[in-house]
Amino acid sequence: MSRNAWFETVAEAQRRAKKRLPSPVYGALIAGSEKGVTLDDNIAAYSELGFAPRIADHHAQRDLSTSVMGIDIAMPVIISPTGVQAVHPQGEVAVARAAANRGTIMGLSSFASKAVEDVVAANANTLFQVYWSGERDEMVHRLERAKAAGAKGLIATLDWSFSHGRDWGSPQIPEKLTLGAAINFAPHALPRIPWLWSFAKTFRIPDLKAPNLKPKAGGEPPTFFGAYGEWMGTPPPSWDDVKWLRDQWDGPFMLKGVGRIDDAKRAIDIGATTISVSNHGGNNLDTIPAPIRMLPGIAEAVGDQIEIVLDGGVRRGSDVVKAVALGARAVMIGRAYLWGLAANGQAGVENVLDVMRNGIDSALLGLGRGSLGELSRDDIYVPEGFEKIR
Ligand SMILES: Cc1cc2nc3c(=O)[nH]c(=O)nc-3n(C[C@H](O)[C@H](O)[C@H](O)COP(=O)(O)O)c2cc1C
């Protein structure tokens, strides 16, 4: 870790990531869709919620521990699966190690750049994430491989609509660094010497492959773009298909992307363990409300029947406490740890988790709460019209 590498907020990690990464890579992490209304609301919504503090009877020590999908964790923040691709040479392995060192769960995308075996070796508490993509025997093969590697749970992400347009333009990322692509990419990469050097040291250039989607018959894994093409070409699943997928996994199962009470109820019907109230970090349909607006209604309707987590827009410990007070068991973070990874590798992800932990602890202290279980809606000012319920 270099001097002054520590950052005190996720916003600072993001500034450093922006400085370090080639602009198309940074742009790929910003992502978002259409006008970016959801992207912005995911973060802005937290600012509309206020805390109702207490001034005495504070707890000298606060207990931040909880569990998600039957796994005990040190704090209510887990790693959401992202195709980390090219942010850092150690990619998901560095993220998994950081999560293990801070006592929490690693969510691994099937589009990730590192093999599930290597990631589970770095963090025994790994959840493997899949999309509805490809033939059924290939899907089963991926699940069997993840199970054999030791993944403890499955995340099925269903909220995606292949909405590719962005008013601010999409980044151009080469599929392979061929000579021609490298020349085109050079104007972005050359001013980013530390990022280039981090790959050069490993004698590898980022190759955008998805090793966890290696076909059953063997051979080379698809490229990221090949994998995306397969997903796009797969007819979307019915609830019967989703039930079939759930039945292929013997263990805890999360449905990610829930934004309605009726879908949350269907998740219970098919035997899901957990749902994530989510809009894919603002990358799905634009103008879906922020998950924190959808959470209270969903929690009220089904919170006693299924475990609920939330992801989208979480950048501070206080955001986490607001989500827990409004009915989430824990949150998943996406860009927050990607900024940390880009800024300072594994130590940067640990730094982000420490920022979260400190923020959660401060909020519990100020609210006069000794543990997460004591948090309630009474701790939060929720303005009229804040909630979105369907
Ligand atoms: C660059 C990027 C890649 C992502 N890739 C995946 C993925 O492969 N699988 C998945 O389930 N979600 C993916 N997501 C969504 C995240 O898991 C999560 O829902 C989202 O990032 C949460 O919002 P936040 O970034 O504001 O924390 C991705 C998000 C980003 C930003």
The ligand as an SDF file (V2000), in Angstrom:
LIG
                    3D

 31 33  0  0  0  0  0  0  0  0999 V2000
  -20.0260   -2.6540  -13.8210 C   0  0  0  0  0  0  0  0  0  0  0  0
  -21.1460   -3.4660  -13.2490 C   0  0  0  0  0  0  0  0  0  0  0  0
  -21.2600   -4.8170  -13.5870 C   0  0  0  0  0  0  0  0  0  0  0  0
  -22.3130   -5.5750  -13.0410 C   0  0  0  0  0  0  0  0  0  0  0  0
  -22.3720   -6.9020  -13.3420 N   0  0  0  0  0  0  0  0  0  0  0  0
  -23.3190   -7.6700  -12.7430 C   0  0  0  0  0  0  0  0  0  0  0  0
  -23.3400   -9.0720  -12.9570 C   0  0  0  0  0  0  0  0  0  0  0  0
  -22.5170   -9.6210  -13.6800 O   0  0  0  0  0  0  0  0  0  0  0  0
  -24.3060   -9.7810  -12.3200 N   0  0  0  0  0  0  0  0  0  0  0  0
  -25.2410   -9.1970  -11.4990 C   0  0  0  0  0  0  0  0  0  0  0  0
  -26.1050   -9.8880  -10.9410 O   0  0  0  0  0  0  0  0  0  0  0  0
  -25.2310   -7.8670  -11.2950 N   0  0  0  0  0  0  0  0  0  0  0  0
  -24.2890   -7.1070  -11.8770 C   0  0  0  0  0  0  0  0  0  0  0  0
  -24.2580   -5.7610  -11.6110 N   0  0  0  0  0  0  0  0  0  0  0  0
  -25.2100   -5.1900  -10.6430 C   0  0  0  0  0  0  0  0  0  0  0  0
  -24.6640   -5.2750   -9.2170 C   0  0  0  0  0  0  0  0  0  0  0  0
  -24.6310   -6.5890   -8.7320 O   0  0  0  0  0  0  0  0  0  0  0  0
  -25.5420   -4.4730   -8.2500 C   0  0  0  0  0  0  0  0  0  0  0  0
  -26.8790   -4.8340   -8.4300 O   0  0  0  0  0  0  0  0  0  0  0  0
  -25.3830   -2.9610   -8.4320 C   0  0  0  0  0  0  0  0  0  0  0  0
  -24.0630   -2.6120   -8.7790 O   0  0  0  0  0  0  0  0  0  0  0  0
  -25.7930   -2.2520   -7.1540 C   0  0  0  0  0  0  0  0  0  0  0  0
  -25.7490   -0.8820   -7.3050 O   0  0  0  0  0  0  0  0  0  0  0  0
  -24.4850    0.0070   -6.8200 P   0  0  0  0  0  0  0  0  0  0  0  0
  -23.4330   -0.1780   -7.8510 O   0  0  0  0  0  0  0  0  0  0  0  0
  -25.0420    1.3770   -6.7870 O   0  0  0  0  0  0  0  0  0  0  0  0
  -24.0620   -0.5190   -5.4640 O   0  0  0  0  0  0  0  0  0  0  0  0
  -23.2440   -4.9820  -12.1610 C   0  0  0  0  0  0  0  0  0  0  0  0
  -23.1110   -3.6320  -11.8360 C   0  0  0  0  0  0  0  0  0  0  0  0
  -22.0770   -2.8690  -12.3570 C   0  0  0  0  0  0  0  0  0  0  0  0
  -21.9540   -1.4360  -11.9590 C   0  0  0  0  0  0  0  0  0  0  0  0
  1  2  1  0
  2  3  1  0
  2 30  2  0
  3  4  2  0
  4  5  1  0
  4 28  1  0
  5  6  2  0
  6  7  1  0
  6 13  1  0
  7  8  2  0
  7  9  1  0
  9 10  1  0
 10 11  2  0
 10 12  1  0
 12 13  2  0
 13 14  1  0
 14 15  1  0
 14 28  1  0
 15 16  1  0
 16 17  1  0
 16 18  1  0
 18 19  1  0
 18 20  1  0
 20 21  1  0
 20 22  1  0
 22 23  1  0
 23 24  1  0
 24 25  2  0
 24 26  1  0
 24 27  1  0
 28 29  2  0
 29 30  1  0
 30 31  1  0
M  END
$$$$
